[in-house]
């Protein structure tokens, strides 16, 4: 794989994960704006759907960040190391 193909692959992964985070975030904002009674309904005493989903937005952001780091360490960094070794010869 060339540097150019690797760069394209990294951008595809980054854009896909950015789209996931944006969809989760804007989905939450749209629920807050248009489904107030639903967001205010209680799941447990003192815990509304809105608070629960807000916490899940944060968890989703952390999870997508973790996935990108895992992917980069496993695929991207290994391929960069291999390409650098080939170019050093």
C-alpha positions in Angstrom: 0.0 0.0 0.0 1.3 3.4 -0.9 1.4 6.5 1.3 -1.4 8.0 -0.8 -3.7 5.0 -0.4 -3.0 4.9 3.3 -3.8 8.6 3.6 -7.1 8.1 1.8 -8.0 5.2 4.0 -7.2 7.1 7.2 -9.4 10.0 6.0 -12.3 7.6 5.2 -12.2 6.2 8.7 -11.9 9.7 10.3 -14.8 11.1 8.2 -17.0 8.1 9.0 -16.4 8.4 12.7 -16.9 12.2 12.6 -20.3 11.6 10.9 -21.2 9.1 13.6 -20.4 11.5 16.4 -22.2 14.4 14.5 -25.3 12.2 14.0 -25.4 11.2 17.7 -24.9 14.8 18.9 -27.4 16.4 16.5 -29.9 13.6 17.1 -29.7 14.4 20.8 -30.2 18.1 20.1 -33.2 17.4 17.9 -34.8 15.2 20.5 -34.3 18.0 23.1 -35.8 20.5 20.7 -38.8 18.5 19.4 -39.5 15.8 21.9 -39.4 17.6 25.3 -42.1 15.4 27.0 -40.2 12.2 26.0 -36.8 13.6 27.1 -38.4 14.6 30.5 -39.9 11.3 31.2 -38.4 9.4 34.1 -36.5 6.1 33.6 -35.8 5.9 37.3 -36.5 8.2 40.2 -34.3 11.3 39.6 -33.1 10.0 36.1 -34.8 11.3 33.0 -34.4 10.0 29.5 -32.7 13.3 28.6 -30.0 12.9 31.2 -29.5 9.3 30.3 -29.2 10.1 26.6 -26.9 13.1 27.3 -24.5 10.7 29.2 -24.7 8.3 26.3 -23.7 11.1 23.9 -20.5 11.5 25.9 -19.9 7.7 26.0 -20.4 7.6 22.3 -17.8 10.3 21.7 -15.3 8.4 24.0 -16.1 5.1 22.2 -15.5 6.5 18.7 -12.3 8.1 19.9 -11.2 4.8 21.4 -12.1 3.0 18.2 -10.0 5.4 16.1 -7.0 5.1 18.4 -7.3 1.3 18.3 -7.7 1.3 14.5 -4.7 3.7 14.0 -2.5 1.6 16.3 -3.4 -1.6 14.7 -3.5 -0.7 11.0 -2.3 2.8 10.3 0.9 2.8 12.4 1.9 -0.7 11.4 1.6 0.2 7.7 3.5 3.5 8.2 6.3 1.5 9.9 6.4 -1.0 7.0 6.4 1.8 4.4 9.2 3.6 6.1 11.2 0.4 6.2 10.7 -0.1 2.5 11.8 3.4 1.7 14.9 3.2 3.8 16.3 0.4 1.6 
